[in-house]
Structures are given as C-alpha cells and as structure tokens.
Amino acid sequence: MIGNSLLVLTAQLFEGMGYDLESDLKLMGSSGLFHTFNLLARKGNEEHAILVMNWEKTVGINTIIKADQATADVELPHLIIVARKFSDHAHAYSNKKRITLMTEQEILDQLKKSR
C-alpha cells in the first residue's frame, strides 16, 4: 500500500468529486500498441485518463510527451498526470497541450478542503 499511496490519494480525490473510476486500464491504440493508464475518471460527458507517477525524481518533458502521445493514440480526450514534482519544461508543454499536472501536495490540499 505504501508504494501506491499517491494512487490511493488520487482515487480518493476523484471519487470525492463524484467521478466513477476504472483502474489499471490497458487500451490498444489506433497504432496497434497497448497503453496503460492508472485510472480513467468519468462523470457525465467528462472523461480523463490519469497517470500517477509515484517517483521521487522530477517528471520531465519526455515523460509528458510520451503520455500525451499515448492518450491521443487511444483517443482519450483529456490527460491528468499526478506526481510529486514536475520540471519547468514539463509545465510549459502541458500548458500548451492542456494537460493537467497535479502534485501530491495539491491533491492533499484539495482532500483537506473537501473534509
């Protein structure tokens, strides 16, 4: 459970916001490649692919680009990436591509507000 604590917190947050969650998705893209997502959050017409990077290191732009390409390949409309920290280049790319980046601290803060 300790290794998945960030995933558990992310699931709690989205469930608390009224999303239905599917976990450990393996989807085949139009390229024929399989892509794995930690969660798929659905509420009404909204659908978000969620990747949780439970790493100590900073998540960089290359990881964000690969995740963006995977999401496009499986035709999911919106990507959310959760990690402890992101590089400045990852933030710049995600802003341009409308990818939501969330830090562990942001999730903890939102969970505290909702209680």
N, C-alpha and C positions, 0 to 999 in steps of 0.2 A: 504494500500500500504506500509506503514512503516514496518509492520511485515514481508512483503515479499521482502524488498529491496535487500537482498542478493540474492534471487532467480532472481529478475529482472536484477541485475548486471551480474549474471552468464549467463542468457539467452542472454543479450546484447553481452557479450564476445564471446560466441559460435556462435551466428548469424553473428557477425562481422568477424569471421574466416571462414564463408561460410558453416556452418553446418545447416541442416534442423532440427528443433526441434519439438518433441512431448512433451506435458506436462501432468502431473498428470496421469501417467500410473499405471494401476493395472493389473498385469500379474499373471496368475496361473503357478506355478512351477510344475515340474515333481512330487514333493511331494504331490501335491494337495492343497498346501497352496497358498494364494494370497500374492503378494509382491507389494509394492507401491514405485515408483520412481518419483522424481520431474520432471526430464527431460530425454529424450532419444535423443541423438545427433547423426545424421547420415551425412556422407559425403563420397561419393564413397563407398568403401568397409569397411570404418571405422564405428564402432557403439559403443557408450559409454553410459552406464547408469550413470545418475548423481543424487546424493543425496545432498540436501542442508540442512545442519544442522544450522538453524538460531537461535542458542543458545548463551547465554552469557557464559555458562560454557565450559570448555575444553572437547573436544571429545576424549574419551578414547578408548582403545583397544577393549573392549567388543562391542562397537558400530560398530567399523570397522569390527570385525569378523562377527557379525550378517549381516551387509550389504554385505560382501563378500559371505557369505552363500546364501543370497537371490539372488544375482547376478548369482551365479553358478546354483541355483535351476531353474531359468528361462532361463539359458543358454545364458546370455549376455556376450560378450567377454571381456569387459573392464569396470571397475568401477572408477568413479571420485567422490570424496567426497569433498564438499566445506563447510568450517566452519570458525569461527573466529580464533580458535586455537585448536591444537592437542597435546595430551600427547606424551612424548618420546616413550612410548611403542607402541602407535598408529603409529608413524612414522616408527619404526623398523618393525612392522608387515607388514605395507603397502609396504615398500621397498622389503621385502621378497616375497610378493604376487603380486607385480607390480600393486598396486592400486595407483592411483594418488590422492594426497591430495593437495588441494588448499586453501589458506587462503583468507579472504576478502581483505587483503592488496595486495596480489599477483594479484587478479582479478582487483582491482583498478589500480595498476601499469600497467598491460597489457592494460587496456582500455585507459589509458593516452597515452601510446606508440602508439596505433593504431589511435589516433586522429590527 
